[in-house]
Amino acid sequence: MDRRAGGTMRARFFALLLLLAVGLSFAWAQAPQPQPTPAPQVAAQPEEPEHTITKAEADELFRSVDEILAFASRDTGLPIRHPVKRRMASRAEVQRYLQSHMDEADEKHLERAAITLKKLGLVPREMNLRSFLFALLGEQVAGFYDAKTRTVNLLDWVEPEAQKPVLAHELTHALQDQNYGLEKWADVQDKVHDDAEDMARDEARGAREAVTEGQATLVMIDYLLAPAGRKVEDSPEIVAVMKSGMTDASSPLMSRSPLYLREALLFPYSYGMDFVLKVLLEKGRPATFAGLMERPPADTHQVMQAEAFLRGDAPETVAVAELSKVLGHGWERIDMGGLGELDARVMVAQWANEKAAVALAPAFSAGYYMTFQRKGQKNGAAYIALITRWRSTANANDFAAIYRDYLPKRYRQVNRDSAKPDTWLTEDGPVQVVVQGAYVLATETFDEATAARLREAMLSAAQNGGQKGK
């Protein structure tokens, strides 16, 4: 999420989520043609039994695939290379599809990343993230294109007319796949494997996901507008209407989701849709579709701030310290990732309020975190070291104050250490939040001497290791 960070906390934690969700259309995509003026309120009606697609409806829906594929091709300028296979899927099949995308390594990654988010208070400590994630995706899915089998999957419990806009979205993914090889294109690879490069790859993957979902969502909007002879360029306000529907209270699990989870899930759609629209209005359709597939944004900051992409700004990073060497034997690093602009925005919104987030997040520059545990203590305490860089010392002080003020909501016992003004004592151990110029360095659970060594290493690497990305 950051113009200047490598991979982000969101990107690393939700690399799995993006893997699960790639190609999915979510429930808000089933909405009828959006209207600039809200519809009048009507009395609530009794809930009707779930629709089951009949054979005649399925046959008609299958026939519409070729027509909608042709529409998507005209809309994007991406040529049709071959017909798209189609099939009807049940709820059980969708759940099996989601489950099949998680292997043992993914399970471990999810478990470890959850430790970080719970430690930082971004999701409740008691939440079973794995169960909640699958339930949420199962609730939200409205159709999906499977790049492995090159098949568009429709749902046997959704009304046919509601699925046609979803088809416009999914068949855009099919065109992306036919012309650019979607899985290989989205999974940025590099022979170099170090912390900084891993973070940069995560960022690039997140940015590319926003491109594919943003493109597909705009084609869906064009499909909805087509009967009126309009396109999204003629009615850009429709994008705001669609965005408002993404967090509609009619989606029970989405409305109950922690802010961080909700923002991560919707990022490729909401920010991706805004980004693609801005490129469209500035550069036209060839640059928006084929052009973005051939020259995608480098990181998620360029998605959040399309002007940075249009100017060709290079990403910036903060150099990563080798904290495992600082700690030595007896420690295991279980999680790490960059911190970006969206991470900063969500943390400030959750730890303070939305107004503070809107004001402070644009001043975020770069950062990263690492989470450790003592070796042999699988369920032991989590230890976190975190660094962020801001545009000014004043911004850094504002973030540090917000970080400190939220500690009582993250820990049961929090007491200020009167002898050490930057230290708070908790049931897990000390928390230090230190401002050094435009940097904020936070350590949690480490003893004072170890925390000091970690802060010194992080600050030295950040100041001496260079800040410009490649």
C-alpha positions in Angstrom: 0.0 0.0 0.0 2.7 2.3 -0.2 4.4 4.3 -2.7 7.6 3.7 -0.8 7.4 0.4 0.9 8.2 -3.0 -0.5 5.7 -5.7 0.2 3.1 -4.7 2.7 1.6 -6.3 5.8 -1.7 -6.5 3.9 0.0 -8.0 0.9 1.8 -10.7 2.9 -1.1 -11.7 5.1 -3.5 -11.6 2.2 -1.3 -13.3 -0.4 -3.4 -16.3 0.5 -6.6 -14.3 0.4 -5.8 -13.0 -3.1 -4.9 -16.6 -4.1 -8.3 -17.7 -2.9 -10.2 -14.8 -4.3 -8.4 -14.4 -7.7 -11.0 -14.3 -10.4 -14.0 -14.3 -8.0 -16.8 -11.9 -8.3 -18.3 -10.9 -5.0 -21.9 -10.5 -3.9 -22.0 -6.8 -4.4 -21.4 -7.5 -8.1 -24.9 -8.9 -8.3 -26.5 -5.5 -7.8 -28.8 -4.3 -10.5 -27.9 -1.4 -12.7 -26.7 1.3 -10.3 -28.6 4.6 -10.1 -27.2 8.0 -9.1 -30.4 8.6 -7.0 -31.2 6.1 -4.2 -34.3 4.1 -4.7 -37.3 4.9 -2.4 -37.5 2.9 0.8 -40.1 0.0 0.8 -41.4 -2.1 3.6 -39.3 -5.2 4.3 -40.7 -8.4 2.6 -40.6 -11.9 4.1 -37.4 -13.7 3.0 -38.0 -15.9 0.0 -36.6 -19.4 -0.5 -33.3 -19.5 -2.3 -33.6 -19.7 -6.0 -32.4 -22.9 -7.8 -31.4 -22.6 -11.4 -33.6 -24.7 -13.7 -32.1 -26.5 -16.8 -33.8 -24.1 -19.1 -32.3 -21.1 -17.2 -28.9 -22.8 -17.2 -29.0 -23.4 -20.9 -30.0 -19.7 -21.6 -27.2 -18.5 -19.2 -24.7 -20.7 -21.0 -25.8 -19.3 -24.4 -25.2 -15.8 -23.1 -21.5 -16.5 -22.4 -20.5 -16.0 -26.0 -22.5 -12.8 -26.4 -21.1 -11.3 -23.2 -17.6 -12.4 -24.1 -17.9 -10.5 -27.4 -19.1 -7.5 -25.4 -16.1 -7.7 -23.1 -13.8 -8.0 -26.0 -15.2 -4.9 -27.7 -15.1 -3.0 -24.4 -11.5 -3.8 -23.6 -10.0 -4.2 -27.0 -8.6 -7.6 -25.9 -9.2 -10.1 -28.7 -11.0 -13.5 -28.2 -8.4 -16.2 -28.8 -10.8 -19.2 -28.2 -14.2 -20.0 -26.7 -14.5 -20.1 -22.9 -15.6 -23.3 -21.2 -18.6 -22.9 -18.9 -20.1 -24.9 -16.0 -22.7 -24.5 -13.2 -21.3 -24.8 -9.7 -23.1 -25.6 -6.4 -22.3 -24.1 -3.0 -20.5 -27.3 -2.1 -18.3 -27.1 -5.2 -17.4 -23.5 -4.5 -16.4 -24.4 -1.0 -14.3 -27.3 -2.3 -12.7 -24.9 -4.8 -11.7 -22.5 -2.1 -10.4 -25.3 0.2 -8.4 -26.8 -2.6 -6.4 -23.6 -3.0 -5.0 -23.8 0.6 -2.1 -26.3 1.0 -0.1 -27.0 4.2 2.3 -24.1 3.5 -0.6 -21.7 3.2 -2.1 -23.0 6.5 1.2 -22.3 8.2 1.5 -18.8 6.7 -2.1 -18.0 7.7 -1.5 -19.1 11.2 1.7 -17.1 11.6 0.3 -14.0 10.0 -2.7 -14.1 12.3 -0.4 -13.9 15.3 0.9 -10.5 14.0 -2.5 -9.1 13.3 -3.8 -10.2 16.7 -0.8 -8.9 18.5 -1.3 -5.5 16.9 -5.0 -5.4 17.7 -6.1 -5.5 14.0 -8.2 -8.5 14.5 -9.7 -9.9 17.7 -7.4 -12.3 19.6 -10.2 -14.9 19.9 -11.1 -14.9 16.2 -10.5 -18.1 14.2 -9.3 -16.3 11.1 -9.3 -19.4 8.9 -12.9 -20.3 9.6 -14.0 -16.7 9.3 -12.1 -16.2 6.0 -13.7 -19.2 4.3 -17.2 -18.3 5.6 -16.7 -14.7 4.3 -15.6 -15.8 0.9 -18.3 -18.3 0.7 -20.9 -15.6 1.5 -19.5 -13.1 -1.0 -18.7 -15.2 -4.1 -21.0 -14.6 -7.0 -19.0 -16.5 -9.7 -15.5 -17.2 -10.7 -13.2 -17.8 -13.6 -10.7 -20.7 -13.0 -7.5 -20.0 -15.0 -6.2 -23.5 -14.5 -9.1 -25.1 -16.3 -10.0 -21.9 -18.3 -13.6 -22.3 -17.3 -16.1 -19.7 -16.1 -18.1 -21.0 -13.2 -21.7 -19.9 -12.7 -23.7 -20.5 -9.5 -26.8 -22.7 -9.4 -28.4 -20.7 -6.6 -28.3 -17.2 -8.2 -30.9 -15.7 -10.5 -29.8 -15.7 -14.1 -30.3 -12.0 -14.7 -28.1 -11.3 -11.6 -25.4 -13.5 -13.1 -25.0 -11.7 -16.4 -23.2 -8.7 -15.0 -21.0 -11.1 -13.1 -20.3 -12.9 -16.4 -19.1 -9.5 -17.9 -16.6 -9.3 -15.0 -15.5 -13.0 -15.2 -15.2 -13.0 -18.9 -12.9 -10.0 -18.7 -10.6 -12.3 -16.6 -10.9 -14.9 -19.4 -9.7 -12.4 -22.0 -6.9 -11.3 -19.7 -5.9 -14.9 -19.4 -6.1 -15.7 -23.1 -3.9 -12.7 -24.0 -1.4 -12.5 -21.1 -1.6 -15.8 -19.2 -3.3 -14.6 -16.1 -1.7 -16.8 -13.4 1.9 -16.3 -14.6 1.3 -12.6 -15.2 -0.1 -12.1 -11.7 2.5 -14.2 -9.8 5.6 -11.9 -10.1 8.7 -14.1 -9.9 12.3 -13.2 -9.3 15.4 -15.4 -8.9 16.6 -13.1 -6.0 15.2 -14.1 -2.6 15.9 -11.7 0.2 13.7 -9.7 2.5 13.6 -6.6 0.4 12.9 -8.4 -2.8 10.2 -10.6 -1.2 8.4 -7.4 -0.1 8.7 -5.8 -3.5 7.2 -8.9 -5.1 4.3 -8.9 -2.7 3.7 -5.3 -3.6 3.8 -6.0 -7.3 1.3 -8.9 -6.9 -1.1 -6.6 -5.0 -0.8 -3.9 -7.6 -1.5 -6.4 -10.5 -4.4 -7.9 -8.7 -5.9 -4.4 -8.5 -5.4 -4.0 -12.3 -7.2 -7.2 -13.2 -10.1 -6.7 -10.8 -10.3 -3.0 -11.6 -10.5 -3.7 -15.3 -13.1 -6.4 -14.8 -15.3 -4.3 -12.6 -15.3 -1.4 -15.1 -16.4 -3.8 -17.8 -19.2 -5.0 -15.6 -20.3 -1.4 -15.1 -20.2 -0.8 -18.8 -22.3 -3.8 -19.3 -24.9 -2.4 -16.9 -24.8 0.9 -18.6 -25.0 -0.4 -22.2 -28.8 -0.5 -22.5 -28.8 3.2 -21.9 -26.1 3.8 -24.5 -23.6 5.0 -21.9 -20.1 4.0 -20.7 -18.3 4.6 -17.5 -16.5 7.6 -19.0 -19.9 9.3 -19.4 -20.9 8.5 -15.9 -17.9 8.2 -13.6 -20.1 8.9 -10.6 -21.4 5.4 -11.0 -18.1 4.1 -9.6 -18.8 5.8 -6.3 -22.2 4.2 -6.2 -20.7 0.7 -6.8 -18.1 1.3 -4.1 -20.7 2.1 -1.6 -22.4 -1.2 -2.3 -19.2 -3.2 -1.5 -19.7 -2.8 2.3 -23.5 -2.9 2.2 -25.0 -4.0 5.5 -27.0 -6.7 3.7 -23.8 -8.8 3.7 -23.7 -10.0 7.3 -20.1 -11.3 7.5 -18.7 -8.4 5.6 -20.4 -5.9 7.8 -19.0 -7.8 10.9 -15.5 -8.1 9.5 -12.6 -6.4 11.3 -11.7 -3.2 9.5 -8.3 -4.6 8.4 -9.8 -7.7 6.9 -12.5 -5.8 5.1 -10.1 -3.3 3.6 -7.7 -6.0 2.5 -10.4 -8.0 0.8 -11.9 -5.0 -1.0 -8.6 -3.3 -2.0 -8.3 -4.8 -5.5 -11.9 -3.9 -6.3 -12.3 -0.5 -4.7 -8.9 1.0 -5.2 -8.4 -1.0 -8.4 -11.6 0.3 -9.8 -10.6 3.9 -9.0 -7.2 3.4 -10.4 -8.3 2.0 -13.7 -11.0 4.7 -14.1 -8.3 7.4 -13.6 -6.1 5.9 -16.2 -9.1 5.5 -18.5 -10.1 9.2 -18.2 -6.5 10.3 -18.6 -5.2 7.9 -21.3 -8.1 6.2 -23.1 -9.1 2.6 -23.5 -6.0 1.0 -25.2 -3.7 2.3 -22.4 -6.2 1.2 -19.8 -6.6 -2.4 -20.8 -3.8 -3.8 -23.0 -1.5 -0.9 -21.8 -1.9 -1.8 -18.1 -1.4 -5.5 -18.7 1.8 -4.7 -20.6 3.0 -2.0 -18.1 1.3 -2.5 -14.8 1.9 -0.4 -11.7 4.9 -1.3 -9.7 3.3 -1.1 -6.2 0.1 -0.5 -4.5 0.9 3.1 -3.8 0.7 3.7 -7.5 -2.7 2.1 -7.4 -3.9 4.3 -4.5 -2.3 7.4 -6.0 -2.8 7.0 -9.7 -1.0 10.3 -10.3 2.2 8.6 -9.1 1.8 5.9 -11.8 0.9 8.4 -14.5 4.0 10.5 -13.6 6.2 7.3 -13.6 7.4 7.8 -10.0 9.8 5.1 -8.8 8.9 3.2 -5.7 10.9 4.0 -2.6 11.8 1.6 0.2 13.2 1.6 3.7 16.3 -0.7 4.0 15.6 -3.9 6.0 17.8 -4.8 9.0 18.9 -8.3 9.6 17.2 -8.6 13.0 17.6 -12.4 13.2 21.4 -11.9 13.4 20.8 -9.2 16.1 18.8 -11.7 18.2 21.1 -14.7 17.6 20.2 -18.3 18.5 17.1 -19.2 20.3 14.7 -17.1 18.2 12.5 -17.9 15.2 11.2 -15.3 12.9 7.6 -16.3 12.2 6.3 -13.4 10.1 7.6 -10.3 8.3 6.3 -7.7 5.8 6.4 -4.2 4.7 4.1 -1.5 6.0 2.4 0.7 3.4 0.0 3.5 3.1 -3.1 1.4 3.5 -1.7 -0.4 6.5 -1.0 3.0 8.1 -4.5 4.2 7.2 -6.2 1.2 8.7 -4.0 1.2 11.8 -4.7 4.9 12.5 -8.5 4.5 11.7 -8.7 1.5 14.1 -6.4 2.9 16.8 -7.8 6.5 16.7 -10.6 7.3 14.2 -11.3 7.8 10.5 -10.7 11.5 10.5 -7.2 11.0 11.9 -6.5 8.3 9.3 -7.5 10.6 6.4 -5.2 13.3 7.7 -2.2 11.2 8.7 -1.9 8.3 6.2 -0.8 10.5 3.3 2.2 11.5 5.3 3.4 7.9 5.6 6.6 7.1 3.8 7.7 3.5 4.4 8.2 0.8 7.0 8.3 -2.9 7.9 7.7 -5.2 10.8 9.1 -8.6 12.0 7.5 -11.0 14.4 9.4 -13.5 16.4 8.9 -16.3 18.9 11.3 -18.2 21.2 12.3 -21.4 19.5 10.4 -24.4 20.8 7.5 -22.2 22.1 4.9 -22.6 19.4 2.2 -21.1 21.6 4.5 -18.7 23.4 4.4 -14.9 23.4 4.8 -13.0 20.1 7.6 -10.4 19.9 7.3 -7.6 17.4 9.9 -5.1 16.0 8.4 -2.4 13.8 9.7 0.7 12.0 7.9 3.4 10.1 9.1 6.6 8.4 7.0 9.7 8.0 7.3 13.0 6.1 8.2 14.9 9.2 9.0 14.6 12.9 5.6 16.0 13.7 3.9 13.3 11.7 6.0 10.7 13.5 5.0 12.1 16.9 1.4 12.0 15.9 1.6 8.3 14.9 3.6 7.4 18.0 1.0 9.0 20.2 -1.8 7.1 18.5 0.2 3.8 18.8 0.7 4.4 22.6 -2.9 5.5 23.3 -4.3 2.3 21.8 -2.2 0.0 24.0 -4.8 -0.3 26.8 -7.2 -1.7 24.2 -4.7 -4.3 23.1 -3.5 -5.5 26.5 -5.3 -6.2 29.7 -2.6 -4.5 31.9 -0.8 -1.4 30.7 1.3 0.8 33.0 3.6 3.6 32.1 7.1 3.1 33.3 7.8 6.3 35.2 11.5 5.9 34.9 11.4 5.3 31.1 9.1 7.7 29.3 9.0 5.6 26.1 8.1 2.4 27.9 4.8 0.7 28.9 4.6 -2.5 30.9 2.1 -5.1 29.9 1.2 -8.7 30.8 3.3 -9.8 27.8 6.3 -7.7 28.6 7.5 -4.2 27.8 6.4 -2.1 24.9 8.7 0.7 23.7 7.6 3.3 21.2 10.4 5.7 20.3 10.6 8.6 17.9 13.9 9.3 16.2 13.5 12.2 13.8 10.9 11.2 11.2 11.1 7.5 12.3 8.9 5.7 14.8 10.5 2.5 16.2 8.3 0.1 18.2 9.3 -3.1 20.0 6.8 -5.3 21.9 7.6 -7.9 24.5 11.4 -7.8 24.1 13.4 -6.9 27.2 14.9 -3.4 27.4 18.5 -4.3 26.3 17.3 -6.5 23.4 14.8 -3.8 22.2 17.5 -1.2 22.2 19.8 -3.4 20.0 16.9 -4.0 17.6 16.0 -0.3 17.3 19.6 0.6 16.7 19.9 -2.0 13.9 16.6 -0.9 12.2 17.5 2.8 12.4 21.0 2.3 11.1 19.8 0.2 8.2 17.1 2.7 7.3 19.4 5.7 7.5 22.4 4.1 5.7 20.9 1.5 3.4 19.3 3.8 0.9 15.6 4.7 0.4 15.0 4.6 -3.4 13.5 1.4 -4.9 14.7 -0.2 -8.0 
